[in-house]
Amino acid sequence: MKITFFSHSTCILEIHEKYLLIDPFFSGNPIYNNINFLKFFPKIDYILLTHAHYDHVSDVELFSRNFHDILVISNYEISNFFYKKGIKTYGINYGSFVSFPFGKLKYTWATHSSVFNDGTYGGNPGGFLLHTDEGNLYLSGDTSVMYEMKLIPYFGKLKLSILPIGGKYTMDIEEAIIASNFLKSEKILGVHYDTFEDIQIDQEKAKKKFFEKGKELILLEKGKTICV
């Protein structure tokens, strides 16, 4: 499984030659001003959306126009919103795993909010638990730390957790460490930091705090890839 980080919470997962784009946010992203970001993507098969805030859904329509047969996977309300725009969607909610060609996907609880820029209700915010034969991954979405995270390890050991660490709107470093304890996760990819002034972090200090707890915090430069 390959994971490429672009900025904020936007990543792409490569699993069995399937490409899953997570929470696409390029338009309006200060890190990608005046950059033709579509050139970074030779292929996209799925878009996974955790909630409806603009910094997670801003480029769904653009990608759907430029890549054929993309399937958007999100909660019922977000899926229905984009379905009405002529985009192919698959709505799920908190419940069982659902099987896809890349593996099994479960929509998980998140403590946050969810609304589109035009005021349309975006349903309950969430994250994704992904089980594949290449390993299990938990993508929390925007959230505070919560006891529900303790349930995740019951479904299987995690290879990696993707957690927000910027604070203010989501967990900060200290809360993400607590979350990693709940998840029994030793390797964490940090997201949702440094995009805007109010979620700036000290990256070296953050990695040191995780290291002192026996964990690895991975902070990738934009466009960089890791294999897990």
N, C-alpha and C positions, 0 to 999 in steps of 0.2 A: 504494500500500500504506500503510495506516494502522496505527500501533502505539500502543496505550494501555497505560501502565504503572500497576499498582495498588500493588504493594509487593513486596519480596523478589524472587522470580523470576517473579511472576505478571504476565502481559501478555495482551492480546488483539490478534490480527492481523486486519485486515479486508482481504480480497483478493477482488475480483470479487463483492462482496456475500456472501461466505462469511466466517464469523466463527470464528477458531481461538483457543481459550483455552489458554494455556500454563501448566502446573504450578499449578493453582488452590490457593491457600493463604490462606483468610480465617478459617475456624474455628481458634481457637487462636493467631491472629496478633495480637500486641498492638496493631498499628496499626488493627485493625478491631474492637476490642472493642465489643460491643453495637450494631453497625451492621448494618442490613438490606442486605447487599451485593448481594443478588439484584436489587435495583431498578436496578443499574448496567447490567444486561444484558438488552436487549430481545430478543436472539437469540444463540444459540450453535449452531454446526453441528458443530464438532470440538473435542476436547480432546487436546492433545499432552502426553505425560508423559515426562520425561527419565529419571527413576528413581523408586524406591519410597519415599523418605524422606517422613515425614509432612508436612514443610513444602513438599511439592510435589504431594501427592495427597490432602490432607485433605478436599477438597470435591468429589471426583469423583462420589460417589454422590448428593450433594445436587443438583448441577447436572443430573445425569442424570434425577433424579426430576422436576425442574422444567422441563426443556426436552425436547421430544419429538425422537426420531430423532438424538440426539447420537451421533457415532462417536468412540470413544476410540482413539487411535493411540499405540502404544508398543511396547516390545520384547515378545517372546513371553510371558515370564513375567508381566509386569504386565498385559498384555492378557488372559491366561488367568485371572488373579486376579479381574479385574472381570467377565469373561464369566460366571464361576460365580455372580456376584451378579445376573445377569440384564441386564447392560449390554452394549450392542452395541460390539464392539471389532474392531480390525484389528491383528494382531501382525506386526511386522517385526523385522529384526535387522540387524547390520552386513552390508551388501551393496549391491545395485543401487538406483538410484532407483525409486520406485513412483509411478505417476501417480494424481492425485486431481483433482477439479474445480477446485481452486484452484491447481494446479501439480504439480511433481514434488518428492517428499520422499525424503531419504536419511537413514538412522539412522547416526550417526557415533560414533566412539570417544570416551570420556571416562575420565579417571583419577580414580576416586572409589569409592564403595560404594553398595549398593542393597538395602535390606531394609524390609519393612513393619513397623509398630509391633508387630504380633502375632508377629513373628519369621519370617514367611513370606519366603522368598528372592525378591528382586525382579529377578533376572537381572543382566546386565551394564548398568551405567549408560551413558548416552549423551547425545547431542545430536542436532540436526537440521540438515541442509543443505536449504534450500528454494529451488527454482528456479521463478520465475514470469515471465510476460511483463511484469511490473511491476518486475522486478529480482530479484537473488539475496540471500538472507539466511542467515547462519549463527548458529545458537543453540547455544552450546557445552554447555549444561547445567552442573552443578556439576563442576568439574575443576581440576586443576593445569595449568600450561602443559606441552605435550608436543609432540614432534617430529611426531606424526601430523597436527598442524594444518597443516604445510607442504604436505600433499596437497590441502587444500581449494581453493586457487586454481587447481589444474589442471582443476577442473570448471567454472570460470568466475569472472569478477570479481564481488566482493561489493559490494553497495550499503551493507550494514550488517552488523556483527557484534554479537551480544548476549553479553556476557561477564560472569562474576561477578568482583567486585573487592573483596569484604569481607575476604579473608584467612582464616586459621585452617583453615577447611574447604575452601576453594577458593583460586584465585589471589588475590593482592593486586594493588595498583596496578602495581608494577614488573613482576610476572609477566604481567599483562594487556597491558602495553605490548609485552613480548617476543612474546606470543601474537599481537598485532595485526600485528607485523612478519612473523611466520610466515604469517599469513593474507593479507598484503598488503592490509590493511584500514585505511582512513583514518578511518572514522567508526564509533564504538563506542557502543553503549548499555550503560551499566553496570547490573548487577543484583546481587542477593544481598549487600546491604550495609545497615547502619543498622537492620535489623529487630530485632536483639538487641544487647545490650551488647558482646558479644565480636566483633561484626563492624562496629563503628562506624568511620567514616572521616572525614577532613577533606575535605569535598567540593571546596572551592576549591583546596586543594593538589593534589588528585587531578586536577582539570581542567587545572591549570597544568602538571603533569608530562606529561600527554598533549600539551598544546599545544606544549611545548618540543621534542617529538619530531615535530612537524608533523602531529599527529592531533587529532581532535575527540572528546572524551568527553562524551556526553550523559547528564545525570542529571535525570530527570524527577520532579516532585512527583506524589504519588498521584493517579490519575485523569486525568493530563495525556496528550495525544496528540501524536505527530509524524507527518508524512507523509514517506515515503522513495521 
